[in-house]
Structures are given as structure tokens and as C-alpha cells.
């Protein structure tokens, strides 16, 4: 249940990544600027990928099994799409923005999601 819970949390972070960096009270408190660089189709893609990962994780928790390979593929897919969305460059953190900006935060969360999926699939013991 622990790996599925971690994957569910990372999927929720991925789904909320276009909005987490734009929390106005936090940005005002730390005097950061809000950057809106994830919009349109990519925003819908990131939200749906994160929501789908969360639903899959909840389903796996209900069945009491582990399955990390879809998260490995999901993280890699978001990484590749973010790479091409950013004009074939790796997203770099932006100055004076929360978590380096939306695109950088989504990129990092999808990388961690893919890496966690890899660890869950091949290193965590299967439940009996």
C-alpha cells in the first residue's frame, strides 16, 4: 500500500502542477512572480495524466497489488512531451518563481514519478 500511496501523491502533484506554482498568498508572502507557461493542450495533458495516474493508483490499492510500469511510462511520456513543448530544450528553473515555474515543476515531478515507478516495479517485493 505504501508504494501505491506514494505514486498517488506524485500523480496528484503532477495533476496540480500547473496551479501549485500560482498560489497567490504564497507568491505574495515570498515576493515571487506567478508564471503561466503551461497552457492549452499541454495543460490538459498534464492534468489528465496526473488524474489518470491517481485513479490507477487508487485501483491498485483497492486490489492490493503493486504495478509501477504504467508510472514509468507515464513519467517518461510527460518528460518527452514537456521537452518538445519547451522547443526541444530541457526546462530550466525560472528566477523569482515558486518551484522554478510551472513547466520546470511538472518536468521534475514527472521525472520523479517515472523513477518511482521504476523502483516500485523492479525493487519493491510483491505482496503475498
HELIX and SHEET records of a PDB file:
HELIX    1   1 UNK A    2  UNK A   20  1                                  19    
HELIX    2   2 UNK A   24  UNK A   29  1                                   6    
HELIX    3   3 UNK A   41  UNK A   63  1                                  23    
HELIX    4   4 UNK A   69  UNK A   85  1                                  17    
HELIX    5   5 UNK A   98  UNK A  100  5                                   3    
HELIX    6   6 UNK A  102  UNK A  122  1                                  21    
END                                                                             
